[in-house]
């Protein structure tokens, strides 16, 4: 049996047909298999924490240790695992609704703590499992059952927030590009400290207006410059499809990890 | 013999130092002490006072009426004059409260009044302030008074311990790995105490809020570390959803809850037993839990160990219920080395095996399911363990009785009221039943209550929450209640009169 097959479970996948989550799952399996096949770690050395939302179903489809946590709380739960056993490769999966609404305090503090773990944030600019409400990254004007006149607020720019909070590693990737995702996930997991990866993802059922941004996307070279990172973060504002959407390592630096600080 | 010394002043004047030094002097002389701290939520100014009780027999309470008032400011005398017993003394400084070592001068005075030797005074003050000025101040106080009570040196070997220190000792001796918390009075004491004794295998982590605390703790515990969290009412409320996650995932978790008067911010630096109900019921869904309320530091050491053990063994939520009075009360205890069983973690943990825990119902492969039969089986399994927990806990001390064991008058209480109840019934024909485990609830309590002809319930809350639990568990409604809910603990002299009125 090849490594990727060992990562599979027997569960029936209940994402919508064509959902980009299938591709995120595939890229993540390739990432983990890469670590295992190159003998960097064993399958049991991974621990995932998932939030609540469509993205979180990945928990059932991966044969890895972990906690299927509470809505908005995947970051602190994963942080707990990462300080309890620094040898584990800890990955939190979360959605834009969960983390930027309910769990924003954990997101902000995660950059300050800089625990050695990775956050993979599936951003489809919509609460989809709860049937299509707006999230803090939904575009202004997004019409939902809750907001028949359209979302009245401007979206957050989480990349900008991350950089402002002293992020150690910030990246963006595209759920339609398995090889780019695999490359970015691998770099994020290998990076020492808290690594934040935003995955831009369409939802085929809700918030269709936000979909199909691929043609605005372009790949950047890995960036280590803070001032440049701030500029890259501004290029996409989540509100419109105008402008470009940079993909890649937006900022990478090395700061003391929580594990080193509390030793 | 039983004396009470009230030491009052404004925040920042060093009244805690006076009771600390005096407690040390008195315990080293073999006397039992108990110190009650009454302070406001401020850093400078206001009015704070301590009441230091000491006795030649065990004490764990103070009285409302005092023998000596030690006034560090003018205000103290005005506010507390009415509490002074006939023939009592007021000690103050003749220099119009300007001496910066006034608290030490007053320590000197008290020591001399009780006829304790100068050597002990000098030696103990030196431990706190090793300076010429401090030494001069205590001697100035000592030499300015006459001895009024000649205390004999007693042979008791005593040490001073707060409830917070006790929980820290219990946790460390159990081999705790993580204490995660967010500061909140009166729970902060344990956070501070464990922070002092941190080492490579015991870490304190202050998280961004209590929601993070509880979720992080499930993470550390899942990864194989013995974990405890601490909070007070408001923070406990924030943790509630994670308790429910504990309930379904069965990841071991022990919570230290030090209560204070609510609702909301209430009277934040005072005491209350009004959080028994949230301890018993917090968290949505139905799941097992253990709730235990120690009544003094020694019990706090033992019960911390028991709860950590039960959580680890059964994957159950356990709540160690304390309050401001127990957490910050300073008790004298016999010097003994409390031998506890360190807790070993033998379950599967990530890193060696693939382990999955979930907030959803799980199937046999540890993945989510919505199947009706599996749901029923899971619920039955989670609730079924309550029987095993009950059996295990029945082998532990779930309640204690004191006083006249054959008396038909039964006083029932729990938690920090233990000290005042025990001290108040010495001259009363009554038996005191202290309920320690609230969940599970001892089946023997029904017999204890049925044996009595008069039952009086004493609680530091307004709605008799233990009374409701007793009614729910054994169908007996206790009509005679002494309830206090002004944020202050029971005073032994006050309680003595109230109990006598009820059982005359």
HADDOCK unambig.tbl for C-alpha pairs under 7 A between the chains (distance, minus, plus):
assign (segid A and resid 44 and name CA) (segid B and resid 350 and name CA) 6.17 0.50 0.50
assign (segid A and resid 44 and name CA) (segid B and resid 351 and name CA) 4.98 0.50 0.50
assign (segid A and resid 44 and name CA) (segid B and resid 352 and name CA) 5.97 0.50 0.50
assign (segid A and resid 44 and name CA) (segid B and resid 353 and name CA) 5.47 0.50 0.50
assign (segid A and resid 44 and name CA) (segid B and resid 354 and name CA) 5.37 0.50 0.50
assign (segid A and resid 45 and name CA) (segid B and resid 350 and name CA) 6.74 0.50 0.50
assign (segid A and resid 45 and name CA) (segid B and resid 351 and name CA) 4.55 0.50 0.50
assign (segid A and resid 47 and name CA) (segid B and resid 350 and name CA) 6.80 0.50 0.50
assign (segid A and resid 60 and name CA) (segid B and resid 367 and name CA) 5.03 0.50 0.50
assign (segid A and resid 60 and name CA) (segid B and resid 368 and name CA) 6.42 0.50 0.50
assign (segid A and resid 64 and name CA) (segid B and resid 354 and name CA) 5.80 0.50 0.50
assign (segid A and resid 65 and name CA) (segid B and resid 350 and name CA) 5.87 0.50 0.50
assign (segid A and resid 65 and name CA) (segid B and resid 354 and name CA) 4.61 0.50 0.50
assign (segid A and resid 65 and name CA) (segid B and resid 355 and name CA) 4.59 0.50 0.50
assign (segid A and resid 65 and name CA) (segid B and resid 356 and name CA) 5.12 0.50 0.50
assign (segid A and resid 66 and name CA) (segid B and resid 355 and name CA) 6.47 0.50 0.50
assign (segid A and resid 66 and name CA) (segid B and resid 356 and name CA) 4.97 0.50 0.50
assign (segid A and resid 66 and name CA) (segid B and resid 357 and name CA) 6.33 0.50 0.50
assign (segid A and resid 67 and name CA) (segid B and resid 356 and name CA) 5.90 0.50 0.50
assign (segid A and resid 67 and name CA) (segid B and resid 357 and name CA) 4.74 0.50 0.50
assign (segid A and resid 67 and name CA) (segid B and resid 358 and name CA) 5.31 0.50 0.50
assign (segid A and resid 68 and name CA) (segid B and resid 357 and name CA) 6.35 0.50 0.50
assign (segid A and resid 68 and name CA) (segid B and resid 358 and name CA) 4.35 0.50 0.50
assign (segid A and resid 68 and name CA) (segid B and resid 359 and name CA) 5.67 0.50 0.50
assign (segid A and resid 69 and name CA) (segid B and resid 358 and name CA) 6.26 0.50 0.50
assign (segid A and resid 69 and name CA) (segid B and resid 359 and name CA) 5.62 0.50 0.50
assign (segid A and resid 70 and name CA) (segid B and resid 359 and name CA) 6.62 0.50 0.50
assign (segid A and resid 73 and name CA) (segid B and resid 215 and name CA) 6.75 0.50 0.50
assign (segid A and resid 76 and name CA) (segid B and resid 212 and name CA) 5.38 0.50 0.50
assign (segid A and resid 76 and name CA) (segid B and resid 215 and name CA) 5.72 0.50 0.50
assign (segid A and resid 76 and name CA) (segid B and resid 216 and name CA) 4.78 0.50 0.50
assign (segid A and resid 77 and name CA) (segid B and resid 215 and name CA) 4.85 0.50 0.50
assign (segid A and resid 77 and name CA) (segid B and resid 216 and name CA) 4.39 0.50 0.50
assign (segid A and resid 77 and name CA) (segid B and resid 218 and name CA) 6.39 0.50 0.50
assign (segid A and resid 77 and name CA) (segid B and resid 219 and name CA) 4.62 0.50 0.50
assign (segid A and resid 78 and name CA) (segid B and resid 219 and name CA) 6.07 0.50 0.50
assign (segid A and resid 79 and name CA) (segid B and resid 216 and name CA) 6.27 0.50 0.50
assign (segid A and resid 80 and name CA) (segid B and resid 216 and name CA) 4.20 0.50 0.50
assign (segid A and resid 80 and name CA) (segid B and resid 217 and name CA) 6.06 0.50 0.50
assign (segid A and resid 80 and name CA) (segid B and resid 219 and name CA) 4.19 0.50 0.50
assign (segid A and resid 80 and name CA) (segid B and resid 220 and name CA) 4.50 0.50 0.50
assign (segid A and resid 81 and name CA) (segid B and resid 219 and name CA) 4.47 0.50 0.50
assign (segid A and resid 81 and name CA) (segid B and resid 220 and name CA) 4.83 0.50 0.50
assign (segid A and resid 81 and name CA) (segid B and resid 223 and name CA) 5.42 0.50 0.50
assign (segid A and resid 83 and name CA) (segid B and resid 220 and name CA) 7.00 0.50 0.50
assign (segid A and resid 84 and name CA) (segid B and resid 220 and name CA) 4.90 0.50 0.50
assign (segid A and resid 84 and name CA) (segid B and resid 223 and name CA) 5.98 0.50 0.50
assign (segid A and resid 84 and name CA) (segid B and resid 225 and name CA) 6.31 0.50 0.50
assign (segid A and resid 85 and name CA) (segid B and resid 223 and name CA) 6.48 0.50 0.50
assign (segid A and resid 88 and name CA) (segid B and resid 351 and name CA) 6.46 0.50 0.50
assign (segid A and resid 263 and name CA) (segid B and resid 200 and name CA) 6.99 0.50 0.50
